[in-house]
Amino acid sequence: MTDSWFRADVFFDCPFCHKRSTESIIVGADRHDPVAVAEGIRKAAHPLTCQNCKRQAPHGTKTQIGINDLTPEELAKINLNPGSKLM
């Protein structure tokens, strides 16, 4: 069962259009460990695609990840329940 939910914002500076690309994802975890969640996202977030110019960033592009806890009220706004699983 997923006990903790996070909103993760993945940022990187696109080497092609030179704009900051941001993508937000919702992540569920079995325990409250934002560091482990961020590391999992960092490993799984490749290849990166710029949300502005739609080009794929080269391997090794540096990313920043911001993690925020989601409350049950915030989950309800995005139609997720604390007991549901994301695939």
C-alpha positions as CSV (number, residue, x, y, z in Angstrom):
1,M,0.0,0.0,0.0
2,T,1.2,3.5,-0.8
3,D,1.6,5.5,2.4
4,S,3.3,8.6,1.2
5,W,2.6,10.8,-1.9
6,F,4.9,13.4,-3.3
7,R,4.8,16.0,-6.0
8,A,8.2,16.0,-7.7
9,D,9.3,18.8,-10.0
10,V,12.2,17.9,-12.3
11,F,14.1,20.9,-13.7
12,F,17.0,21.2,-16.2
13,D,18.4,23.9,-18.4
14,C,18.0,22.8,-22.0
15,P,21.3,23.0,-23.9
16,F,19.5,23.6,-27.2
17,C,16.9,26.4,-26.5
18,H,18.7,27.6,-23.3
19,K,15.4,27.7,-21.4
20,R,14.6,25.9,-18.1
21,S,12.4,22.9,-18.6
22,T,10.2,21.7,-15.8
23,E,8.1,18.6,-15.5
24,S,5.9,17.7,-12.5
25,I,5.1,14.2,-11.6
26,I,3.1,12.5,-8.7
27,V,5.0,9.7,-7.0
28,G,3.7,7.3,-4.4
29,A,6.0,5.5,-1.9
30,D,5.6,2.8,0.7
31,R,7.4,4.9,3.3
32,H,8.1,8.6,3.8
33,D,11.6,8.9,2.3
34,P,11.9,11.9,0.0
35,V,15.6,11.3,-0.5
36,A,15.0,7.8,-1.9
37,V,12.1,9.1,-4.0
38,A,14.3,11.8,-5.5
39,E,17.1,9.3,-6.2
40,G,14.6,7.0,-7.9
41,I,13.3,9.8,-10.1
42,R,16.9,10.9,-10.9
43,K,17.6,7.3,-12.2
44,A,14.3,7.0,-14.1
45,A,14.1,10.5,-15.6
46,H,16.2,9.7,-18.6
47,P,16.0,10.5,-21.4
48,L,15.0,14.1,-20.6
49,T,12.8,15.9,-23.1
50,C,12.6,19.7,-23.1
51,Q,9.1,20.8,-22.5
52,N,9.8,24.0,-24.5
53,C,11.6,22.9,-27.7
54,K,10.7,19.1,-27.4
55,R,14.3,18.0,-28.1
56,Q,15.9,15.2,-26.1
57,A,18.7,16.5,-23.8
58,P,22.0,14.7,-24.0
59,H,22.9,12.0,-21.5
60,G,24.5,13.6,-18.4
61,T,22.4,16.8,-18.4
62,K,22.3,18.0,-14.8
63,T,18.8,17.9,-13.2
64,Q,17.4,19.4,-10.0
65,I,14.5,17.8,-8.3
66,G,12.1,19.4,-5.8
67,I,10.0,17.2,-3.6
68,N,6.9,18.2,-1.7
69,D,4.6,16.1,0.4
70,L,1.0,15.9,-0.8
71,T,-1.8,16.0,1.7
72,P,-5.0,14.0,1.3
73,E,-6.8,17.2,0.3
74,E,-4.2,17.8,-2.5
75,L,-4.5,14.2,-3.7
76,A,-8.3,14.5,-3.8
77,K,-7.9,17.6,-6.1
78,I,-6.0,15.5,-8.6
79,N,-8.2,12.5,-8.3
80,L,-5.8,10.3,-6.4
81,N,-6.6,8.4,-3.3
82,P,-4.0,7.5,-0.7
83,G,-4.7,3.8,-1.3
84,S,-4.4,3.9,-5.1
85,K,-1.3,2.9,-7.1
86,L,0.2,4.7,-10.0
87,M,1.8,2.6,-12.8
